[in-house]
Amino acid sequence: IAPGVHTVSAVGELNAACPNLLIRGESAKTTILERTGTGRIINSLSTYLTTTNNLTLRDLTLRGGNSTNANGSAIYFGRSAGSNNNLTLERVIFENNQVNNTNGTNYTGGAVFFQGNVLTITDCYFKNNKLNRGTGGTGQLRGGALSLACVSNTNGLFATITNTTFEGNEAFTEGGAIFFNNQDAVVVPEEKSYVKLLNCTFIDNKATNGNLGGAVILNNGTGATFFTCEHSIVNCTFLNNSSSGNNSMNTL
């Protein structure tokens, strides 16, 4: 995609005809996809979720995604049982994307909702993305920038996030920047799911109305209805992240 601000007035729908798709710009500072009106920027359809498809985004900015009562305003990327769908983000900026909640359902992922198999994020920047509760909203809102969710009867979720900055993102309930949800999954003893945060920076993220995870919340789950998981946080910086609970400054 050539340099410039490219307005997106309708959601880009991924379907079974989009295997191993690469969307690439000149650079994240010069190639900008900006959503006008309401809705996601990129969405995966049911025909995409039931096949093995991979998506790579490189050297782009995704800005202004604005969805109501839906997970992920910039990207919704999922899969169904038995399929492997992988998402790779390299040098992508996510800025000013938001999910608005006006009902009693729970929503996650202000910018990106990922329910695929392997997620790789490298040298990206998530800024000022949020989950906002509007009039009539009563749902739990988690993961202001990014949400990761396992799928039942699959081989797990494997996320590696490297050299990425999360700044000024907000969730109404928990996980100002990142929320990992391990619910509705099954134990796979021979292959543990994982979330790895390597050389990342978390600045000024907040959970505006909750007392957990000003920056990150990793909901690992217990018992036989969950995947076994491993998490690692290596050489990361946490500065001025907060939740509304007591003594919660710089909380993970």
C-alpha positions in Angstrom: 0.0 0.0 0.0 1.5 3.3 -1.1 2.2 6.2 1.4 -0.8 8.3 2.5 -3.8 8.4 4.7 -6.2 5.8 3.2 -9.7 6.1 4.6 -11.6 2.9 5.3 -15.4 3.3 5.1 -16.3 -0.4 5.2 -14.7 -3.3 7.1 -12.1 -5.4 5.3 -13.5 -8.9 5.4 -11.2 -12.0 5.5 -12.7 -15.1 4.0 -11.5 -18.5 2.7 -10.2 -16.9 -0.4 -7.5 -15.0 1.6 -4.9 -17.6 2.6 -1.5 -16.5 3.7 -2.3 -12.8 3.1 0.4 -10.1 3.5 -0.7 -6.5 3.8 2.3 -4.2 3.7 2.9 -0.4 3.6 5.9 1.7 3.1 6.3 2.5 6.8 4.0 2.8 9.7 4.5 6.5 9.8 3.6 7.1 6.2 1.0 4.4 5.3 -2.1 4.9 7.4 -5.4 3.0 7.3 -8.0 5.3 9.0 -11.5 4.1 9.7 -14.3 6.5 9.1 -17.8 5.9 10.6 -18.3 2.9 12.8 -17.0 -0.6 12.6 -13.8 -2.6 12.5 -10.9 -2.2 10.1 -10.2 -5.9 9.5 -12.6 -8.7 10.4 -12.3 -12.5 9.9 -15.5 -14.2 8.6 -16.7 -17.7 9.4 -15.4 -19.1 6.2 -11.9 -17.8 7.2 -12.1 -19.2 10.7 -12.8 -22.8 9.6 -9.7 -23.1 7.3 -6.0 -22.8 7.9 -5.2 -19.2 6.9 -2.5 -16.8 8.0 -2.4 -13.0 8.0 0.7 -10.7 8.2 0.6 -7.0 8.6 3.8 -5.0 8.1 4.8 -1.3 8.2 1.3 0.1 8.6 -0.8 2.3 11.0 -4.4 1.2 11.8 -6.2 4.1 13.3 -9.7 5.0 14.3 -11.4 1.6 14.5 -14.7 2.2 16.3 -17.0 -0.8 17.0 -20.0 -1.0 19.3 -20.6 -4.2 21.3 -18.0 -6.2 19.5 -14.5 -7.5 20.3 -11.5 -5.8 18.6 -12.1 -2.5 16.7 -9.0 -2.6 14.5 -8.6 -6.4 14.0 -10.8 -9.3 14.9 -8.8 -12.5 14.2 -10.2 -15.9 15.2 -10.5 -19.5 14.4 -12.8 -22.4 15.1 -11.9 -25.9 16.5 -9.6 -27.9 14.4 -8.1 -25.0 12.4 -4.8 -23.1 12.8 -4.9 -19.4 12.0 -1.8 -17.4 12.7 -1.4 -13.6 12.9 2.0 -11.8 12.5 2.3 -8.0 13.2 5.6 -6.3 12.3 6.2 -2.6 12.8 2.5 -1.8 13.0 1.0 1.2 14.9 -2.5 0.8 16.5 -3.8 4.3 17.5 -7.1 5.6 18.8 -9.1 2.4 18.2 -12.0 1.8 20.6 -14.8 -0.6 21.5 -18.0 1.0 22.9 -20.1 -1.1 25.3 -23.9 -0.3 25.5 -25.3 -3.6 26.7 -24.6 -6.3 29.4 -22.2 -8.5 27.3 -18.5 -8.8 28.1 -16.1 -7.5 25.5 -12.3 -7.5 25.1 -9.6 -6.1 22.9 -9.9 -2.4 22.3 -7.6 -2.6 19.2 -6.9 -6.3 18.5 -8.9 -9.4 19.5 -6.9 -12.6 18.8 -8.3 -16.1 19.1 -6.0 -17.8 16.7 -3.2 -20.3 17.2 0.2 -18.4 16.9 0.5 -14.6 17.5 3.8 -12.9 16.8 4.1 -9.1 17.5 7.4 -7.4 16.8 8.4 -3.7 17.0 4.8 -2.5 17.2 3.2 0.4 19.1 -0.3 0.4 20.7 -1.3 4.0 21.8 -4.6 5.4 23.2 -6.7 2.4 22.4 -9.6 1.7 24.8 -12.7 -0.2 25.9 -15.3 2.4 26.7 -18.6 1.9 28.6 -21.4 4.0 27.2 -25.0 4.6 28.1 -26.6 1.3 29.1 -23.3 -0.6 29.2 -22.9 -3.1 32.1 -20.5 -5.7 30.6 -17.0 -6.5 31.8 -14.4 -4.8 29.5 -10.8 -6.1 29.5 -7.7 -5.6 27.4 -7.6 -1.9 26.3 -5.1 -2.7 23.5 -5.0 -6.4 23.0 -7.0 -9.5 24.0 -5.9 -13.1 23.7 -8.4 -15.9 24.0 -8.1 -19.7 23.8 -10.5 -21.8 21.8 -12.0 -25.1 22.9 -10.7 -28.3 21.3 -7.7 -26.7 19.7 -3.9 -27.1 20.3 -3.6 -23.9 22.3 -2.5 -20.3 21.9 1.1 -19.2 21.5 1.8 -15.5 21.7 5.2 -13.8 21.5 5.4 -10.0 21.8 8.8 -8.4 21.4 10.1 -4.8 21.4 6.6 -3.4 21.6 5.3 -0.4 23.4 1.9 -0.1 25.0 1.1 3.6 26.0 -2.0 5.2 27.2 -4.4 2.3 26.6 -7.5 1.9 28.8 -9.9 -0.9 29.8 -12.9 -0.2 31.9 -12.5 -3.3 34.0 -9.2 -5.1 33.9 -6.0 -5.2 31.8 -5.3 -1.7 30.7 -3.1 -2.9 27.9 -3.3 -6.7 27.6 -5.9 -9.4 28.7 -5.3 -13.1 28.3 -8.3 -15.3 28.7 -7.8 -19.0 29.2 -11.4 -20.0 29.6 -13.4 -22.5 27.5 -10.4 -24.6 26.6 -9.1 -28.1 27.3 -5.9 -29.4 28.8 -3.2 -30.3 26.4 -0.5 -31.6 28.7 2.1 -32.3 26.0 2.0 -28.7 24.6 1.5 -25.8 27.0 0.0 -22.5 25.7 2.2 -19.5 26.5 2.3 -15.7 26.4 5.8 -14.2 26.2 6.6 -10.5 26.7 10.1 -9.7 25.7 11.7 -6.2 25.9 8.3 -4.5 26.0 7.4 -1.2 27.6 4.1 -0.4 29.3 3.5 3.3 30.1 0.4 5.1 31.4 -2.1 2.2 30.8 -5.0 2.0 33.1 -8.0 0.0 34.2 -10.4 2.8 34.9 -13.0 1.0 37.0 -11.3 -2.2 38.1 -8.7 -3.2 40.7 -6.7 -5.7 38.6 -4.1 -5.4 35.8 -3.4 -1.7 35.2 -1.1 -2.9 32.4 -1.5 -6.7 32.0 -3.8 -9.4 33.3 -3.0 -13.1 32.6 -6.1 -15.2 33.5 -4.6 -18.7 33.6 -7.6 -20.7 34.8 -7.6 -23.8 36.9 -8.8 -27.4 36.7 -9.5 -29.8 33.8 -11.5 -27.3 31.7 -8.4 -25.1 30.9 -5.3 -25.3 28.9 -2.0 -25.6 30.9 -0.2 -22.3 30.3 3.2 -20.7 30.8 3.8 -17.0 30.9 7.1 -15.1 30.8 7.9 -11.4 31.2 11.6 -10.7 30.4 13.4 -7.3 30.4 10.1 -5.3 30.3 9.5 -1.8 31.7 6.3 -0.8 33.6 5.8 2.9 34.3 2.8 4.7 35.8 0.2 2.0 35.0 -2.7 1.9 37.3 -6.1 0.6 38.2 -8.8 2.1 40.4 -8.2 -0.3 43.3 -6.3 0.5 46.4 -2.5 0.3 46.2 -2.6 -0.7 42.6 -0.1 1.6 40.9 2.2 -0.2 38.4 0.1 -3.4 38.8 0.5 -6.2 36.3 
